[in-house]
């Protein structure tokens, strides 16, 4: 069953509220008092809404296969939970939840117990809860429903901004208190704001690990960098994305030549040999696996297999939803999931993770850090601009190609942009760039 964007928005807020209620109830049972466990001050836990919307978007094709639906929900939700936990720690320098004390956990972000629970939720939501909510949402008058959604969205955005500023204020407080001991500053005035104070008090109760007393802000107090892209920051990740996109395209091209005897394009974009899936995969795997780069090969292999499989599945559904095109189909492979991923290629992701983190990443990281700081930033900014334009033109060309393929007769150019796309990226060129692409009937 497919849902409209309007329904998905309602799902997001409804499930965010239900998740908040569940978190509050569990906290009340454990602590014997009311604690607002959400990231924001309002009655929402956005991670639950995100998971529910992801289920509605990515899992409908598995409806007739309960086991694979359970497995897909477990992997997808664990991916979201891991990514959210890692992102929050990256932004605020502390873990917001920690499953390290639970058996079969991965870096404290996810654990088998809750992953299995997420799989059960996927079945419950797909078969019962979401179809029921879809009917109830349909009873809300359209204009009133849209107005409510806009109001909720505005409230959530402002709430999230206020909470983020409050947390940043807590970090600033620690920094300035440290400076104060050296006679270099005063305590932040940001925390003097009454609303911010209230948010800070709530966050300290809900997530004690981020309170100023235990908050470590080493990242804030770091000296001015003397090495370009040191560690695992933005410029390092983008550089790895660009290199990974190029190497991934070349690797796939050679692999296809060896296995099929055909030299075919494996590029994701219209300009240059770049595979966006591989580039993002390299950057994502690096960001996620950086902290475990010194772990055993088998540990990294298992993590790469799960994360790579989830990532490839999400990419497949995303490109089909956005571009109406399927770029790969593994239906002919054994142990495949909806034709989007298969066990063999998931193992390839695991092997790639080991090779990347143990062999390629250390060398590439060292080379990147040898760039002069100013020249390195200029180079990265130019490449970012190039890749943004490349992706934008590729998306427009694919959309126009889909329109031409879907039409029963010749499609006339309606404006200068369509004329440009028809001339520069005709069917022959698009089929040469994307030889395995299949246009999907939206109906």
N, C-alpha and C positions, 0 to 999 in steps of 0.2 A: 504494500500500500504506500503510495506516495502522498506527501503532504505539501500544502502551499506554504509560501514564505510567511503569510499571515498566521497560519496554524503553528509553524515552527517558532515564531516569536512568542506566541502564547505558551507553547510547551516550555520554552526557556524560562519564563518567569514563574510558571506554575511549579515546575519541577525544582527550580531554585528555592522556592518557598517551602515545598515539601521537604527538600533536603535540609533546609535550615531548621524546620520543625524537628526532624529526626536528630540532628546534631544537638539541638537544645535539650531535647528529652534525654538523650544519652548522657550529656554533661550534667543534667539535673540529677539523674540517678546516681552518677559517680560522685559528684561534689556536694550533693544535697542542697543545691541552690541554683537559681537561674543564672545562666551565663550565655551571653550572645556569642555564639561560636563562629559567626560569619566573618569574612574578611571585611565586608562593609557593615555600616551601622544598621542598615535596614534589615528586614526579615528575609534575607536572601543569601544562599550559598551558591554563587555562580557556577562552581565546578559541577554541581549536580545538573544544573540547566544545560551546561555545555555537553555533558555526557549524554543526557536524554536527547538533545538535538542531534548529536553525532549518531546515536542509535537509529533515529528516524531517517537520517540521511544515508547512512552507509550500510545498514543491515537489512532493509526490506527484501532484497533479493534472496536472503537466506531464510525467509519465513517458513518455507516448506521443509527445512532441514534443522530441526531443533538442536541437534548436537553442534552443528557448525554455527548456528545462531548463538548458542551459549559460548562457544570458543571465540567467535568473532567479537561478541560483547565483552568478554573477559580481556582480550588483547587490546581492543580499542580503548576501553575505559582505563586500563592500566597505563596505556600510552599517554592518555590525557592527564591522569593523575601524576605520573612521573614527570611529564613535561611541566605541568603547573607547579609542582613542588620544587623542581630544579630552577624554574624561572623566578619564583618568589625568593628562593635563597640567593640567586644571582643578584636580584634587585635590592634585597634588604639584608643580605649577608647572614641570615639565620634560617634554620629549618622551621617551617610552620607546623609540620607534623613529623613524627619520627617513629617508624615501625621497627627500629633496630632491635627492640626487645622481643619481637615476635619471630617465630621460626619461618624460614623460607622467605626472607625479605631481600630486597635489592636496594642497597645503599640507603635503606630506611625510608625511601619514598613510596614503595609499593611492597606488598607481601601477598603470598598465595591465599591467605584467608580472605582478604578483601577483594582480591581479583576474582576468586570464585563467586563471591557475593555479587560482584558486578555482572558476572555472566548470568546469574539467576535473575537479576534486575532486567537484563537485556530481553530475556524471554518474557518476563512479566509485562514490561512496557510494550514490547512489540505485539504480543498477542492480545493483551487486555487493556492496559491503562491508556496508551496513546490513542487507539481507536475510540475508546470511550470519551476521552478528553476532546477528540476531534469533533464528536457529535455535540458535546456540551458547548464548545467554542462556537460551533455553527449557530447556536441559539442566541448568541450575543448580536444585537444590531450592528451592522457593519461600521457605520460612522462612529458609534459609541465605542466599539471595540478598538478601532484604530486610534481614537483619541486617548483611550486608557493606555494602550501600548506606548504611545509617544510620551505620555506622562510618566509611566514607569521607567522608560528608557532614560528620560531626562533625570529623574530622581536617582537612578542607579549610577549614571555617569558622574553626577555631582557628588554622590556619596563616595564613589570610588576615588575621585580626585581628592576629596577631603581626607579620606583615610590614608591615602598615599602621602599627602603632605604632612599628616600627623606623624606617620612612621619616619618620614625624612626628618621631621622636627626632632623626633627622639634621637636619631643618629646625630643630628646637628648639636643637640644638647650635650651628648657625650663628647663630641669633638671640642666644643667650646669650653666644657668643663675641664677637659684636658689642657686646653690652652690657658685657662684661667689659673691653673696651678703653676704655670710658667709666667704669669703676669702678662699674657698676650691677648686677652679678650674678655668678654662678658658672656653670661648665659643667654642663650637664644631667646629673643622676644617672641618667636613664633609660638612657643608654648604658653605665652601669656594669654592667648586667645581662649575664651571660655569654651567655645565649641571644640577647638582642637584639644583642650585639656580633657574634655569628656571622652573624646574618641581615644585618646592615649590611655586613659584609665580603663576603658573597655577592652582595648587591645592587650593591655598588660594582664587583665584577668583571663581573657580568652586564650591568649598565647603567651604564657610566661617567658618563653624562650626569647622573645623580642623586646622585653622590657629593658630600660636603660641600664639596670643593675647588671644584666648579663649580656647585654648587646655588645658585640665586638665589632668595631668599625675599622678594622685594619685597612680595608679598601679605601676608606675616606682619608685616613691619615698617611697614605702612601706618599712618598716623595715624588717629585716630578719625574716621569719616566725618562730613562737614559737610553732605552733600547726600543726600537720600533716594534709595536704589536707583541710585546712581551706577554707571556701567559696565554690566556684563552679569551681575549677581548674581541671587540667588534672587528677591527681591522684584520686580526689573525683569522677569524672565522670567515670573513669575506674572501680573503686571499685563498684560503683552503677551498671555499666554494668555487671560486673561479678555476683554480687548478684542478679540482675534482671534476668539474663539469667538462673540462677539456680531456682529461685522462679517461674519464668514464666513457665519453663518446668514442675515443680512439680504441679503447678496450672492447667495447661492444662491436665496433666495426670489424676489428680483427677477428673477434669470436665468431661473428656471422660469416665472415669470409672463410674461416677454417671449417665451420660446421655445415654451411650451405653451399659454399663455392661461389657465393654472390657478394659483390662489393656494393653495399647499400648504405645509405645515410642512416645514422642513428641519432641525429641531432634533434633537440627539442625546439630550436629557434631557427629563424630563417637566415641569420647572419652568423657564420662561423660554426665550427664543429664543437658544439657545447650541448651536453645533456644536463638539463636543469635538475632532473631527478637525482642523478649522480652527484651533482654539485651540492644540492641541498642535503643529500644523504651524508656526504663527507662533513659538511659543516655541522649538521645535526648530531651525527655520531661522535664527532670530536667534542662538541659542547656537552653531550650526555656522558660520554665515556672518559673524558679527560681526567676526572677524579679517580678512575679505576685503571688508568693506563699502566700502572705497575702491578696489577693483579695478574693471576695466571692466565695462560692462553685459553684454557677451557672456560674460565669465568667470562672473559671478554667474548668468546665465541657464542656462548649462550645468550648473553645480553645483545650482541649484534644480530643474532638470529631472530629473536623476538621483536626487537625494535625495528629492524630492517623490514620484517614482514608486515608489521603494523603500518609502517611508513609507506611502503609500496602499495598496500591496500588503499590507504587514504588517498594517495596520489591518483590511483586509478579511478576511484569514484569521483574525486574532485574534477579531474579533467573531463570526465564524461558529463558531469553536471554543468560545468562552465562552458566547455567547448562543444559538447554534443559529439565527442569523438573518443573512441577507444583506441589507445596507442599500443596496447599489448593484450593478448588473450591466451591464457594458459589452460583453457578448457581441455586441450588434448593431453595434458600432463596428469599423472596420477597424483592423488592427494592435493588437489587444488581447492581453493576457496573462492567460489563464484567466478572462476577463470581469472581472478585478479592477482592471486599469489599462489605459489605452490611450494611444497616442502623442500624440493631440491634447490630452488632459487633462494628460499629463506636460509638454507645452509650456506649458500654462496654469500649472503649478506654477513653471516657469522664469520666465514673465512675472510671476507673482505675487511671486517672489523679488526680481526687479529693482525692481518698484514698491514692495515692502515695504522693502527695504534702502536704496533711494535716495530715496524720497519719504515714505512713511508712518512708518517707524521713527524717523528723526531728529526729526520733529515730536512723535510720541507719547512718545519717550524724554525730550524736553525738558519736555513737560507733566508726565510722571510725576515727574521730578526736582524739580519746583517744589513738590511736596507737602511739608508739614512732616514731619520724620523720624518723630516719635512718632505723629502722626495717620495718616501713611502706613502704618506698620506695623500699627496697629490696624485700619485699613480692609482691608488685605490679609489679615490673619488672619481677620477676619469673613467676607470673600469666600471664603477657602479653606475655612472650615467649611461655608459655604453650598454650595459646589460639591461638596465631599465627600459631604454628605448628599444632594444632588441626584443625583449619580452613583450612590450606593448605592440610593436609592429607584428610580431608573430601571432599574438592573440587576435588582432584585427584580421590578419590574413587567413587564419584558421576559421574565424567566424564567417568571413566572406566566402571561403571555400565551402563551408557547410551549407550556406544559402544556395550556392550554385548547384551543389550536389542534390539538395532537397527539391529544387525546382524541376518541374517536368519539361520546361522549355528554357530557352536562353534567358538569363537574367540581365536586364538592362541596368547600366550604371545610373544611379539616381543623383549622385553628387560627385564632387572632385575626389573625395577620399575613396569612394567605391571604384571610381575610374582608375585611380592610382593602384589600388589593390588588384584590380582585374588585369591591368597591364603588367605590373611588376611580378605578381604572384598568381599566374594563371594555373589552371588545373595541372598542366604538365609539370610545372616547376614544383607545385605543392606535393604532387605524388612522388616526385623525385626526392624531396626533402623528407617526406613522411610516407615511406612506401608501405608501412604496415597499419596506417591509420584507417579506421572504419568509422564512417558517419553513422551515428545512432539515431534512429527514429524517435523523436521526443514523445510520440504517442504510444 
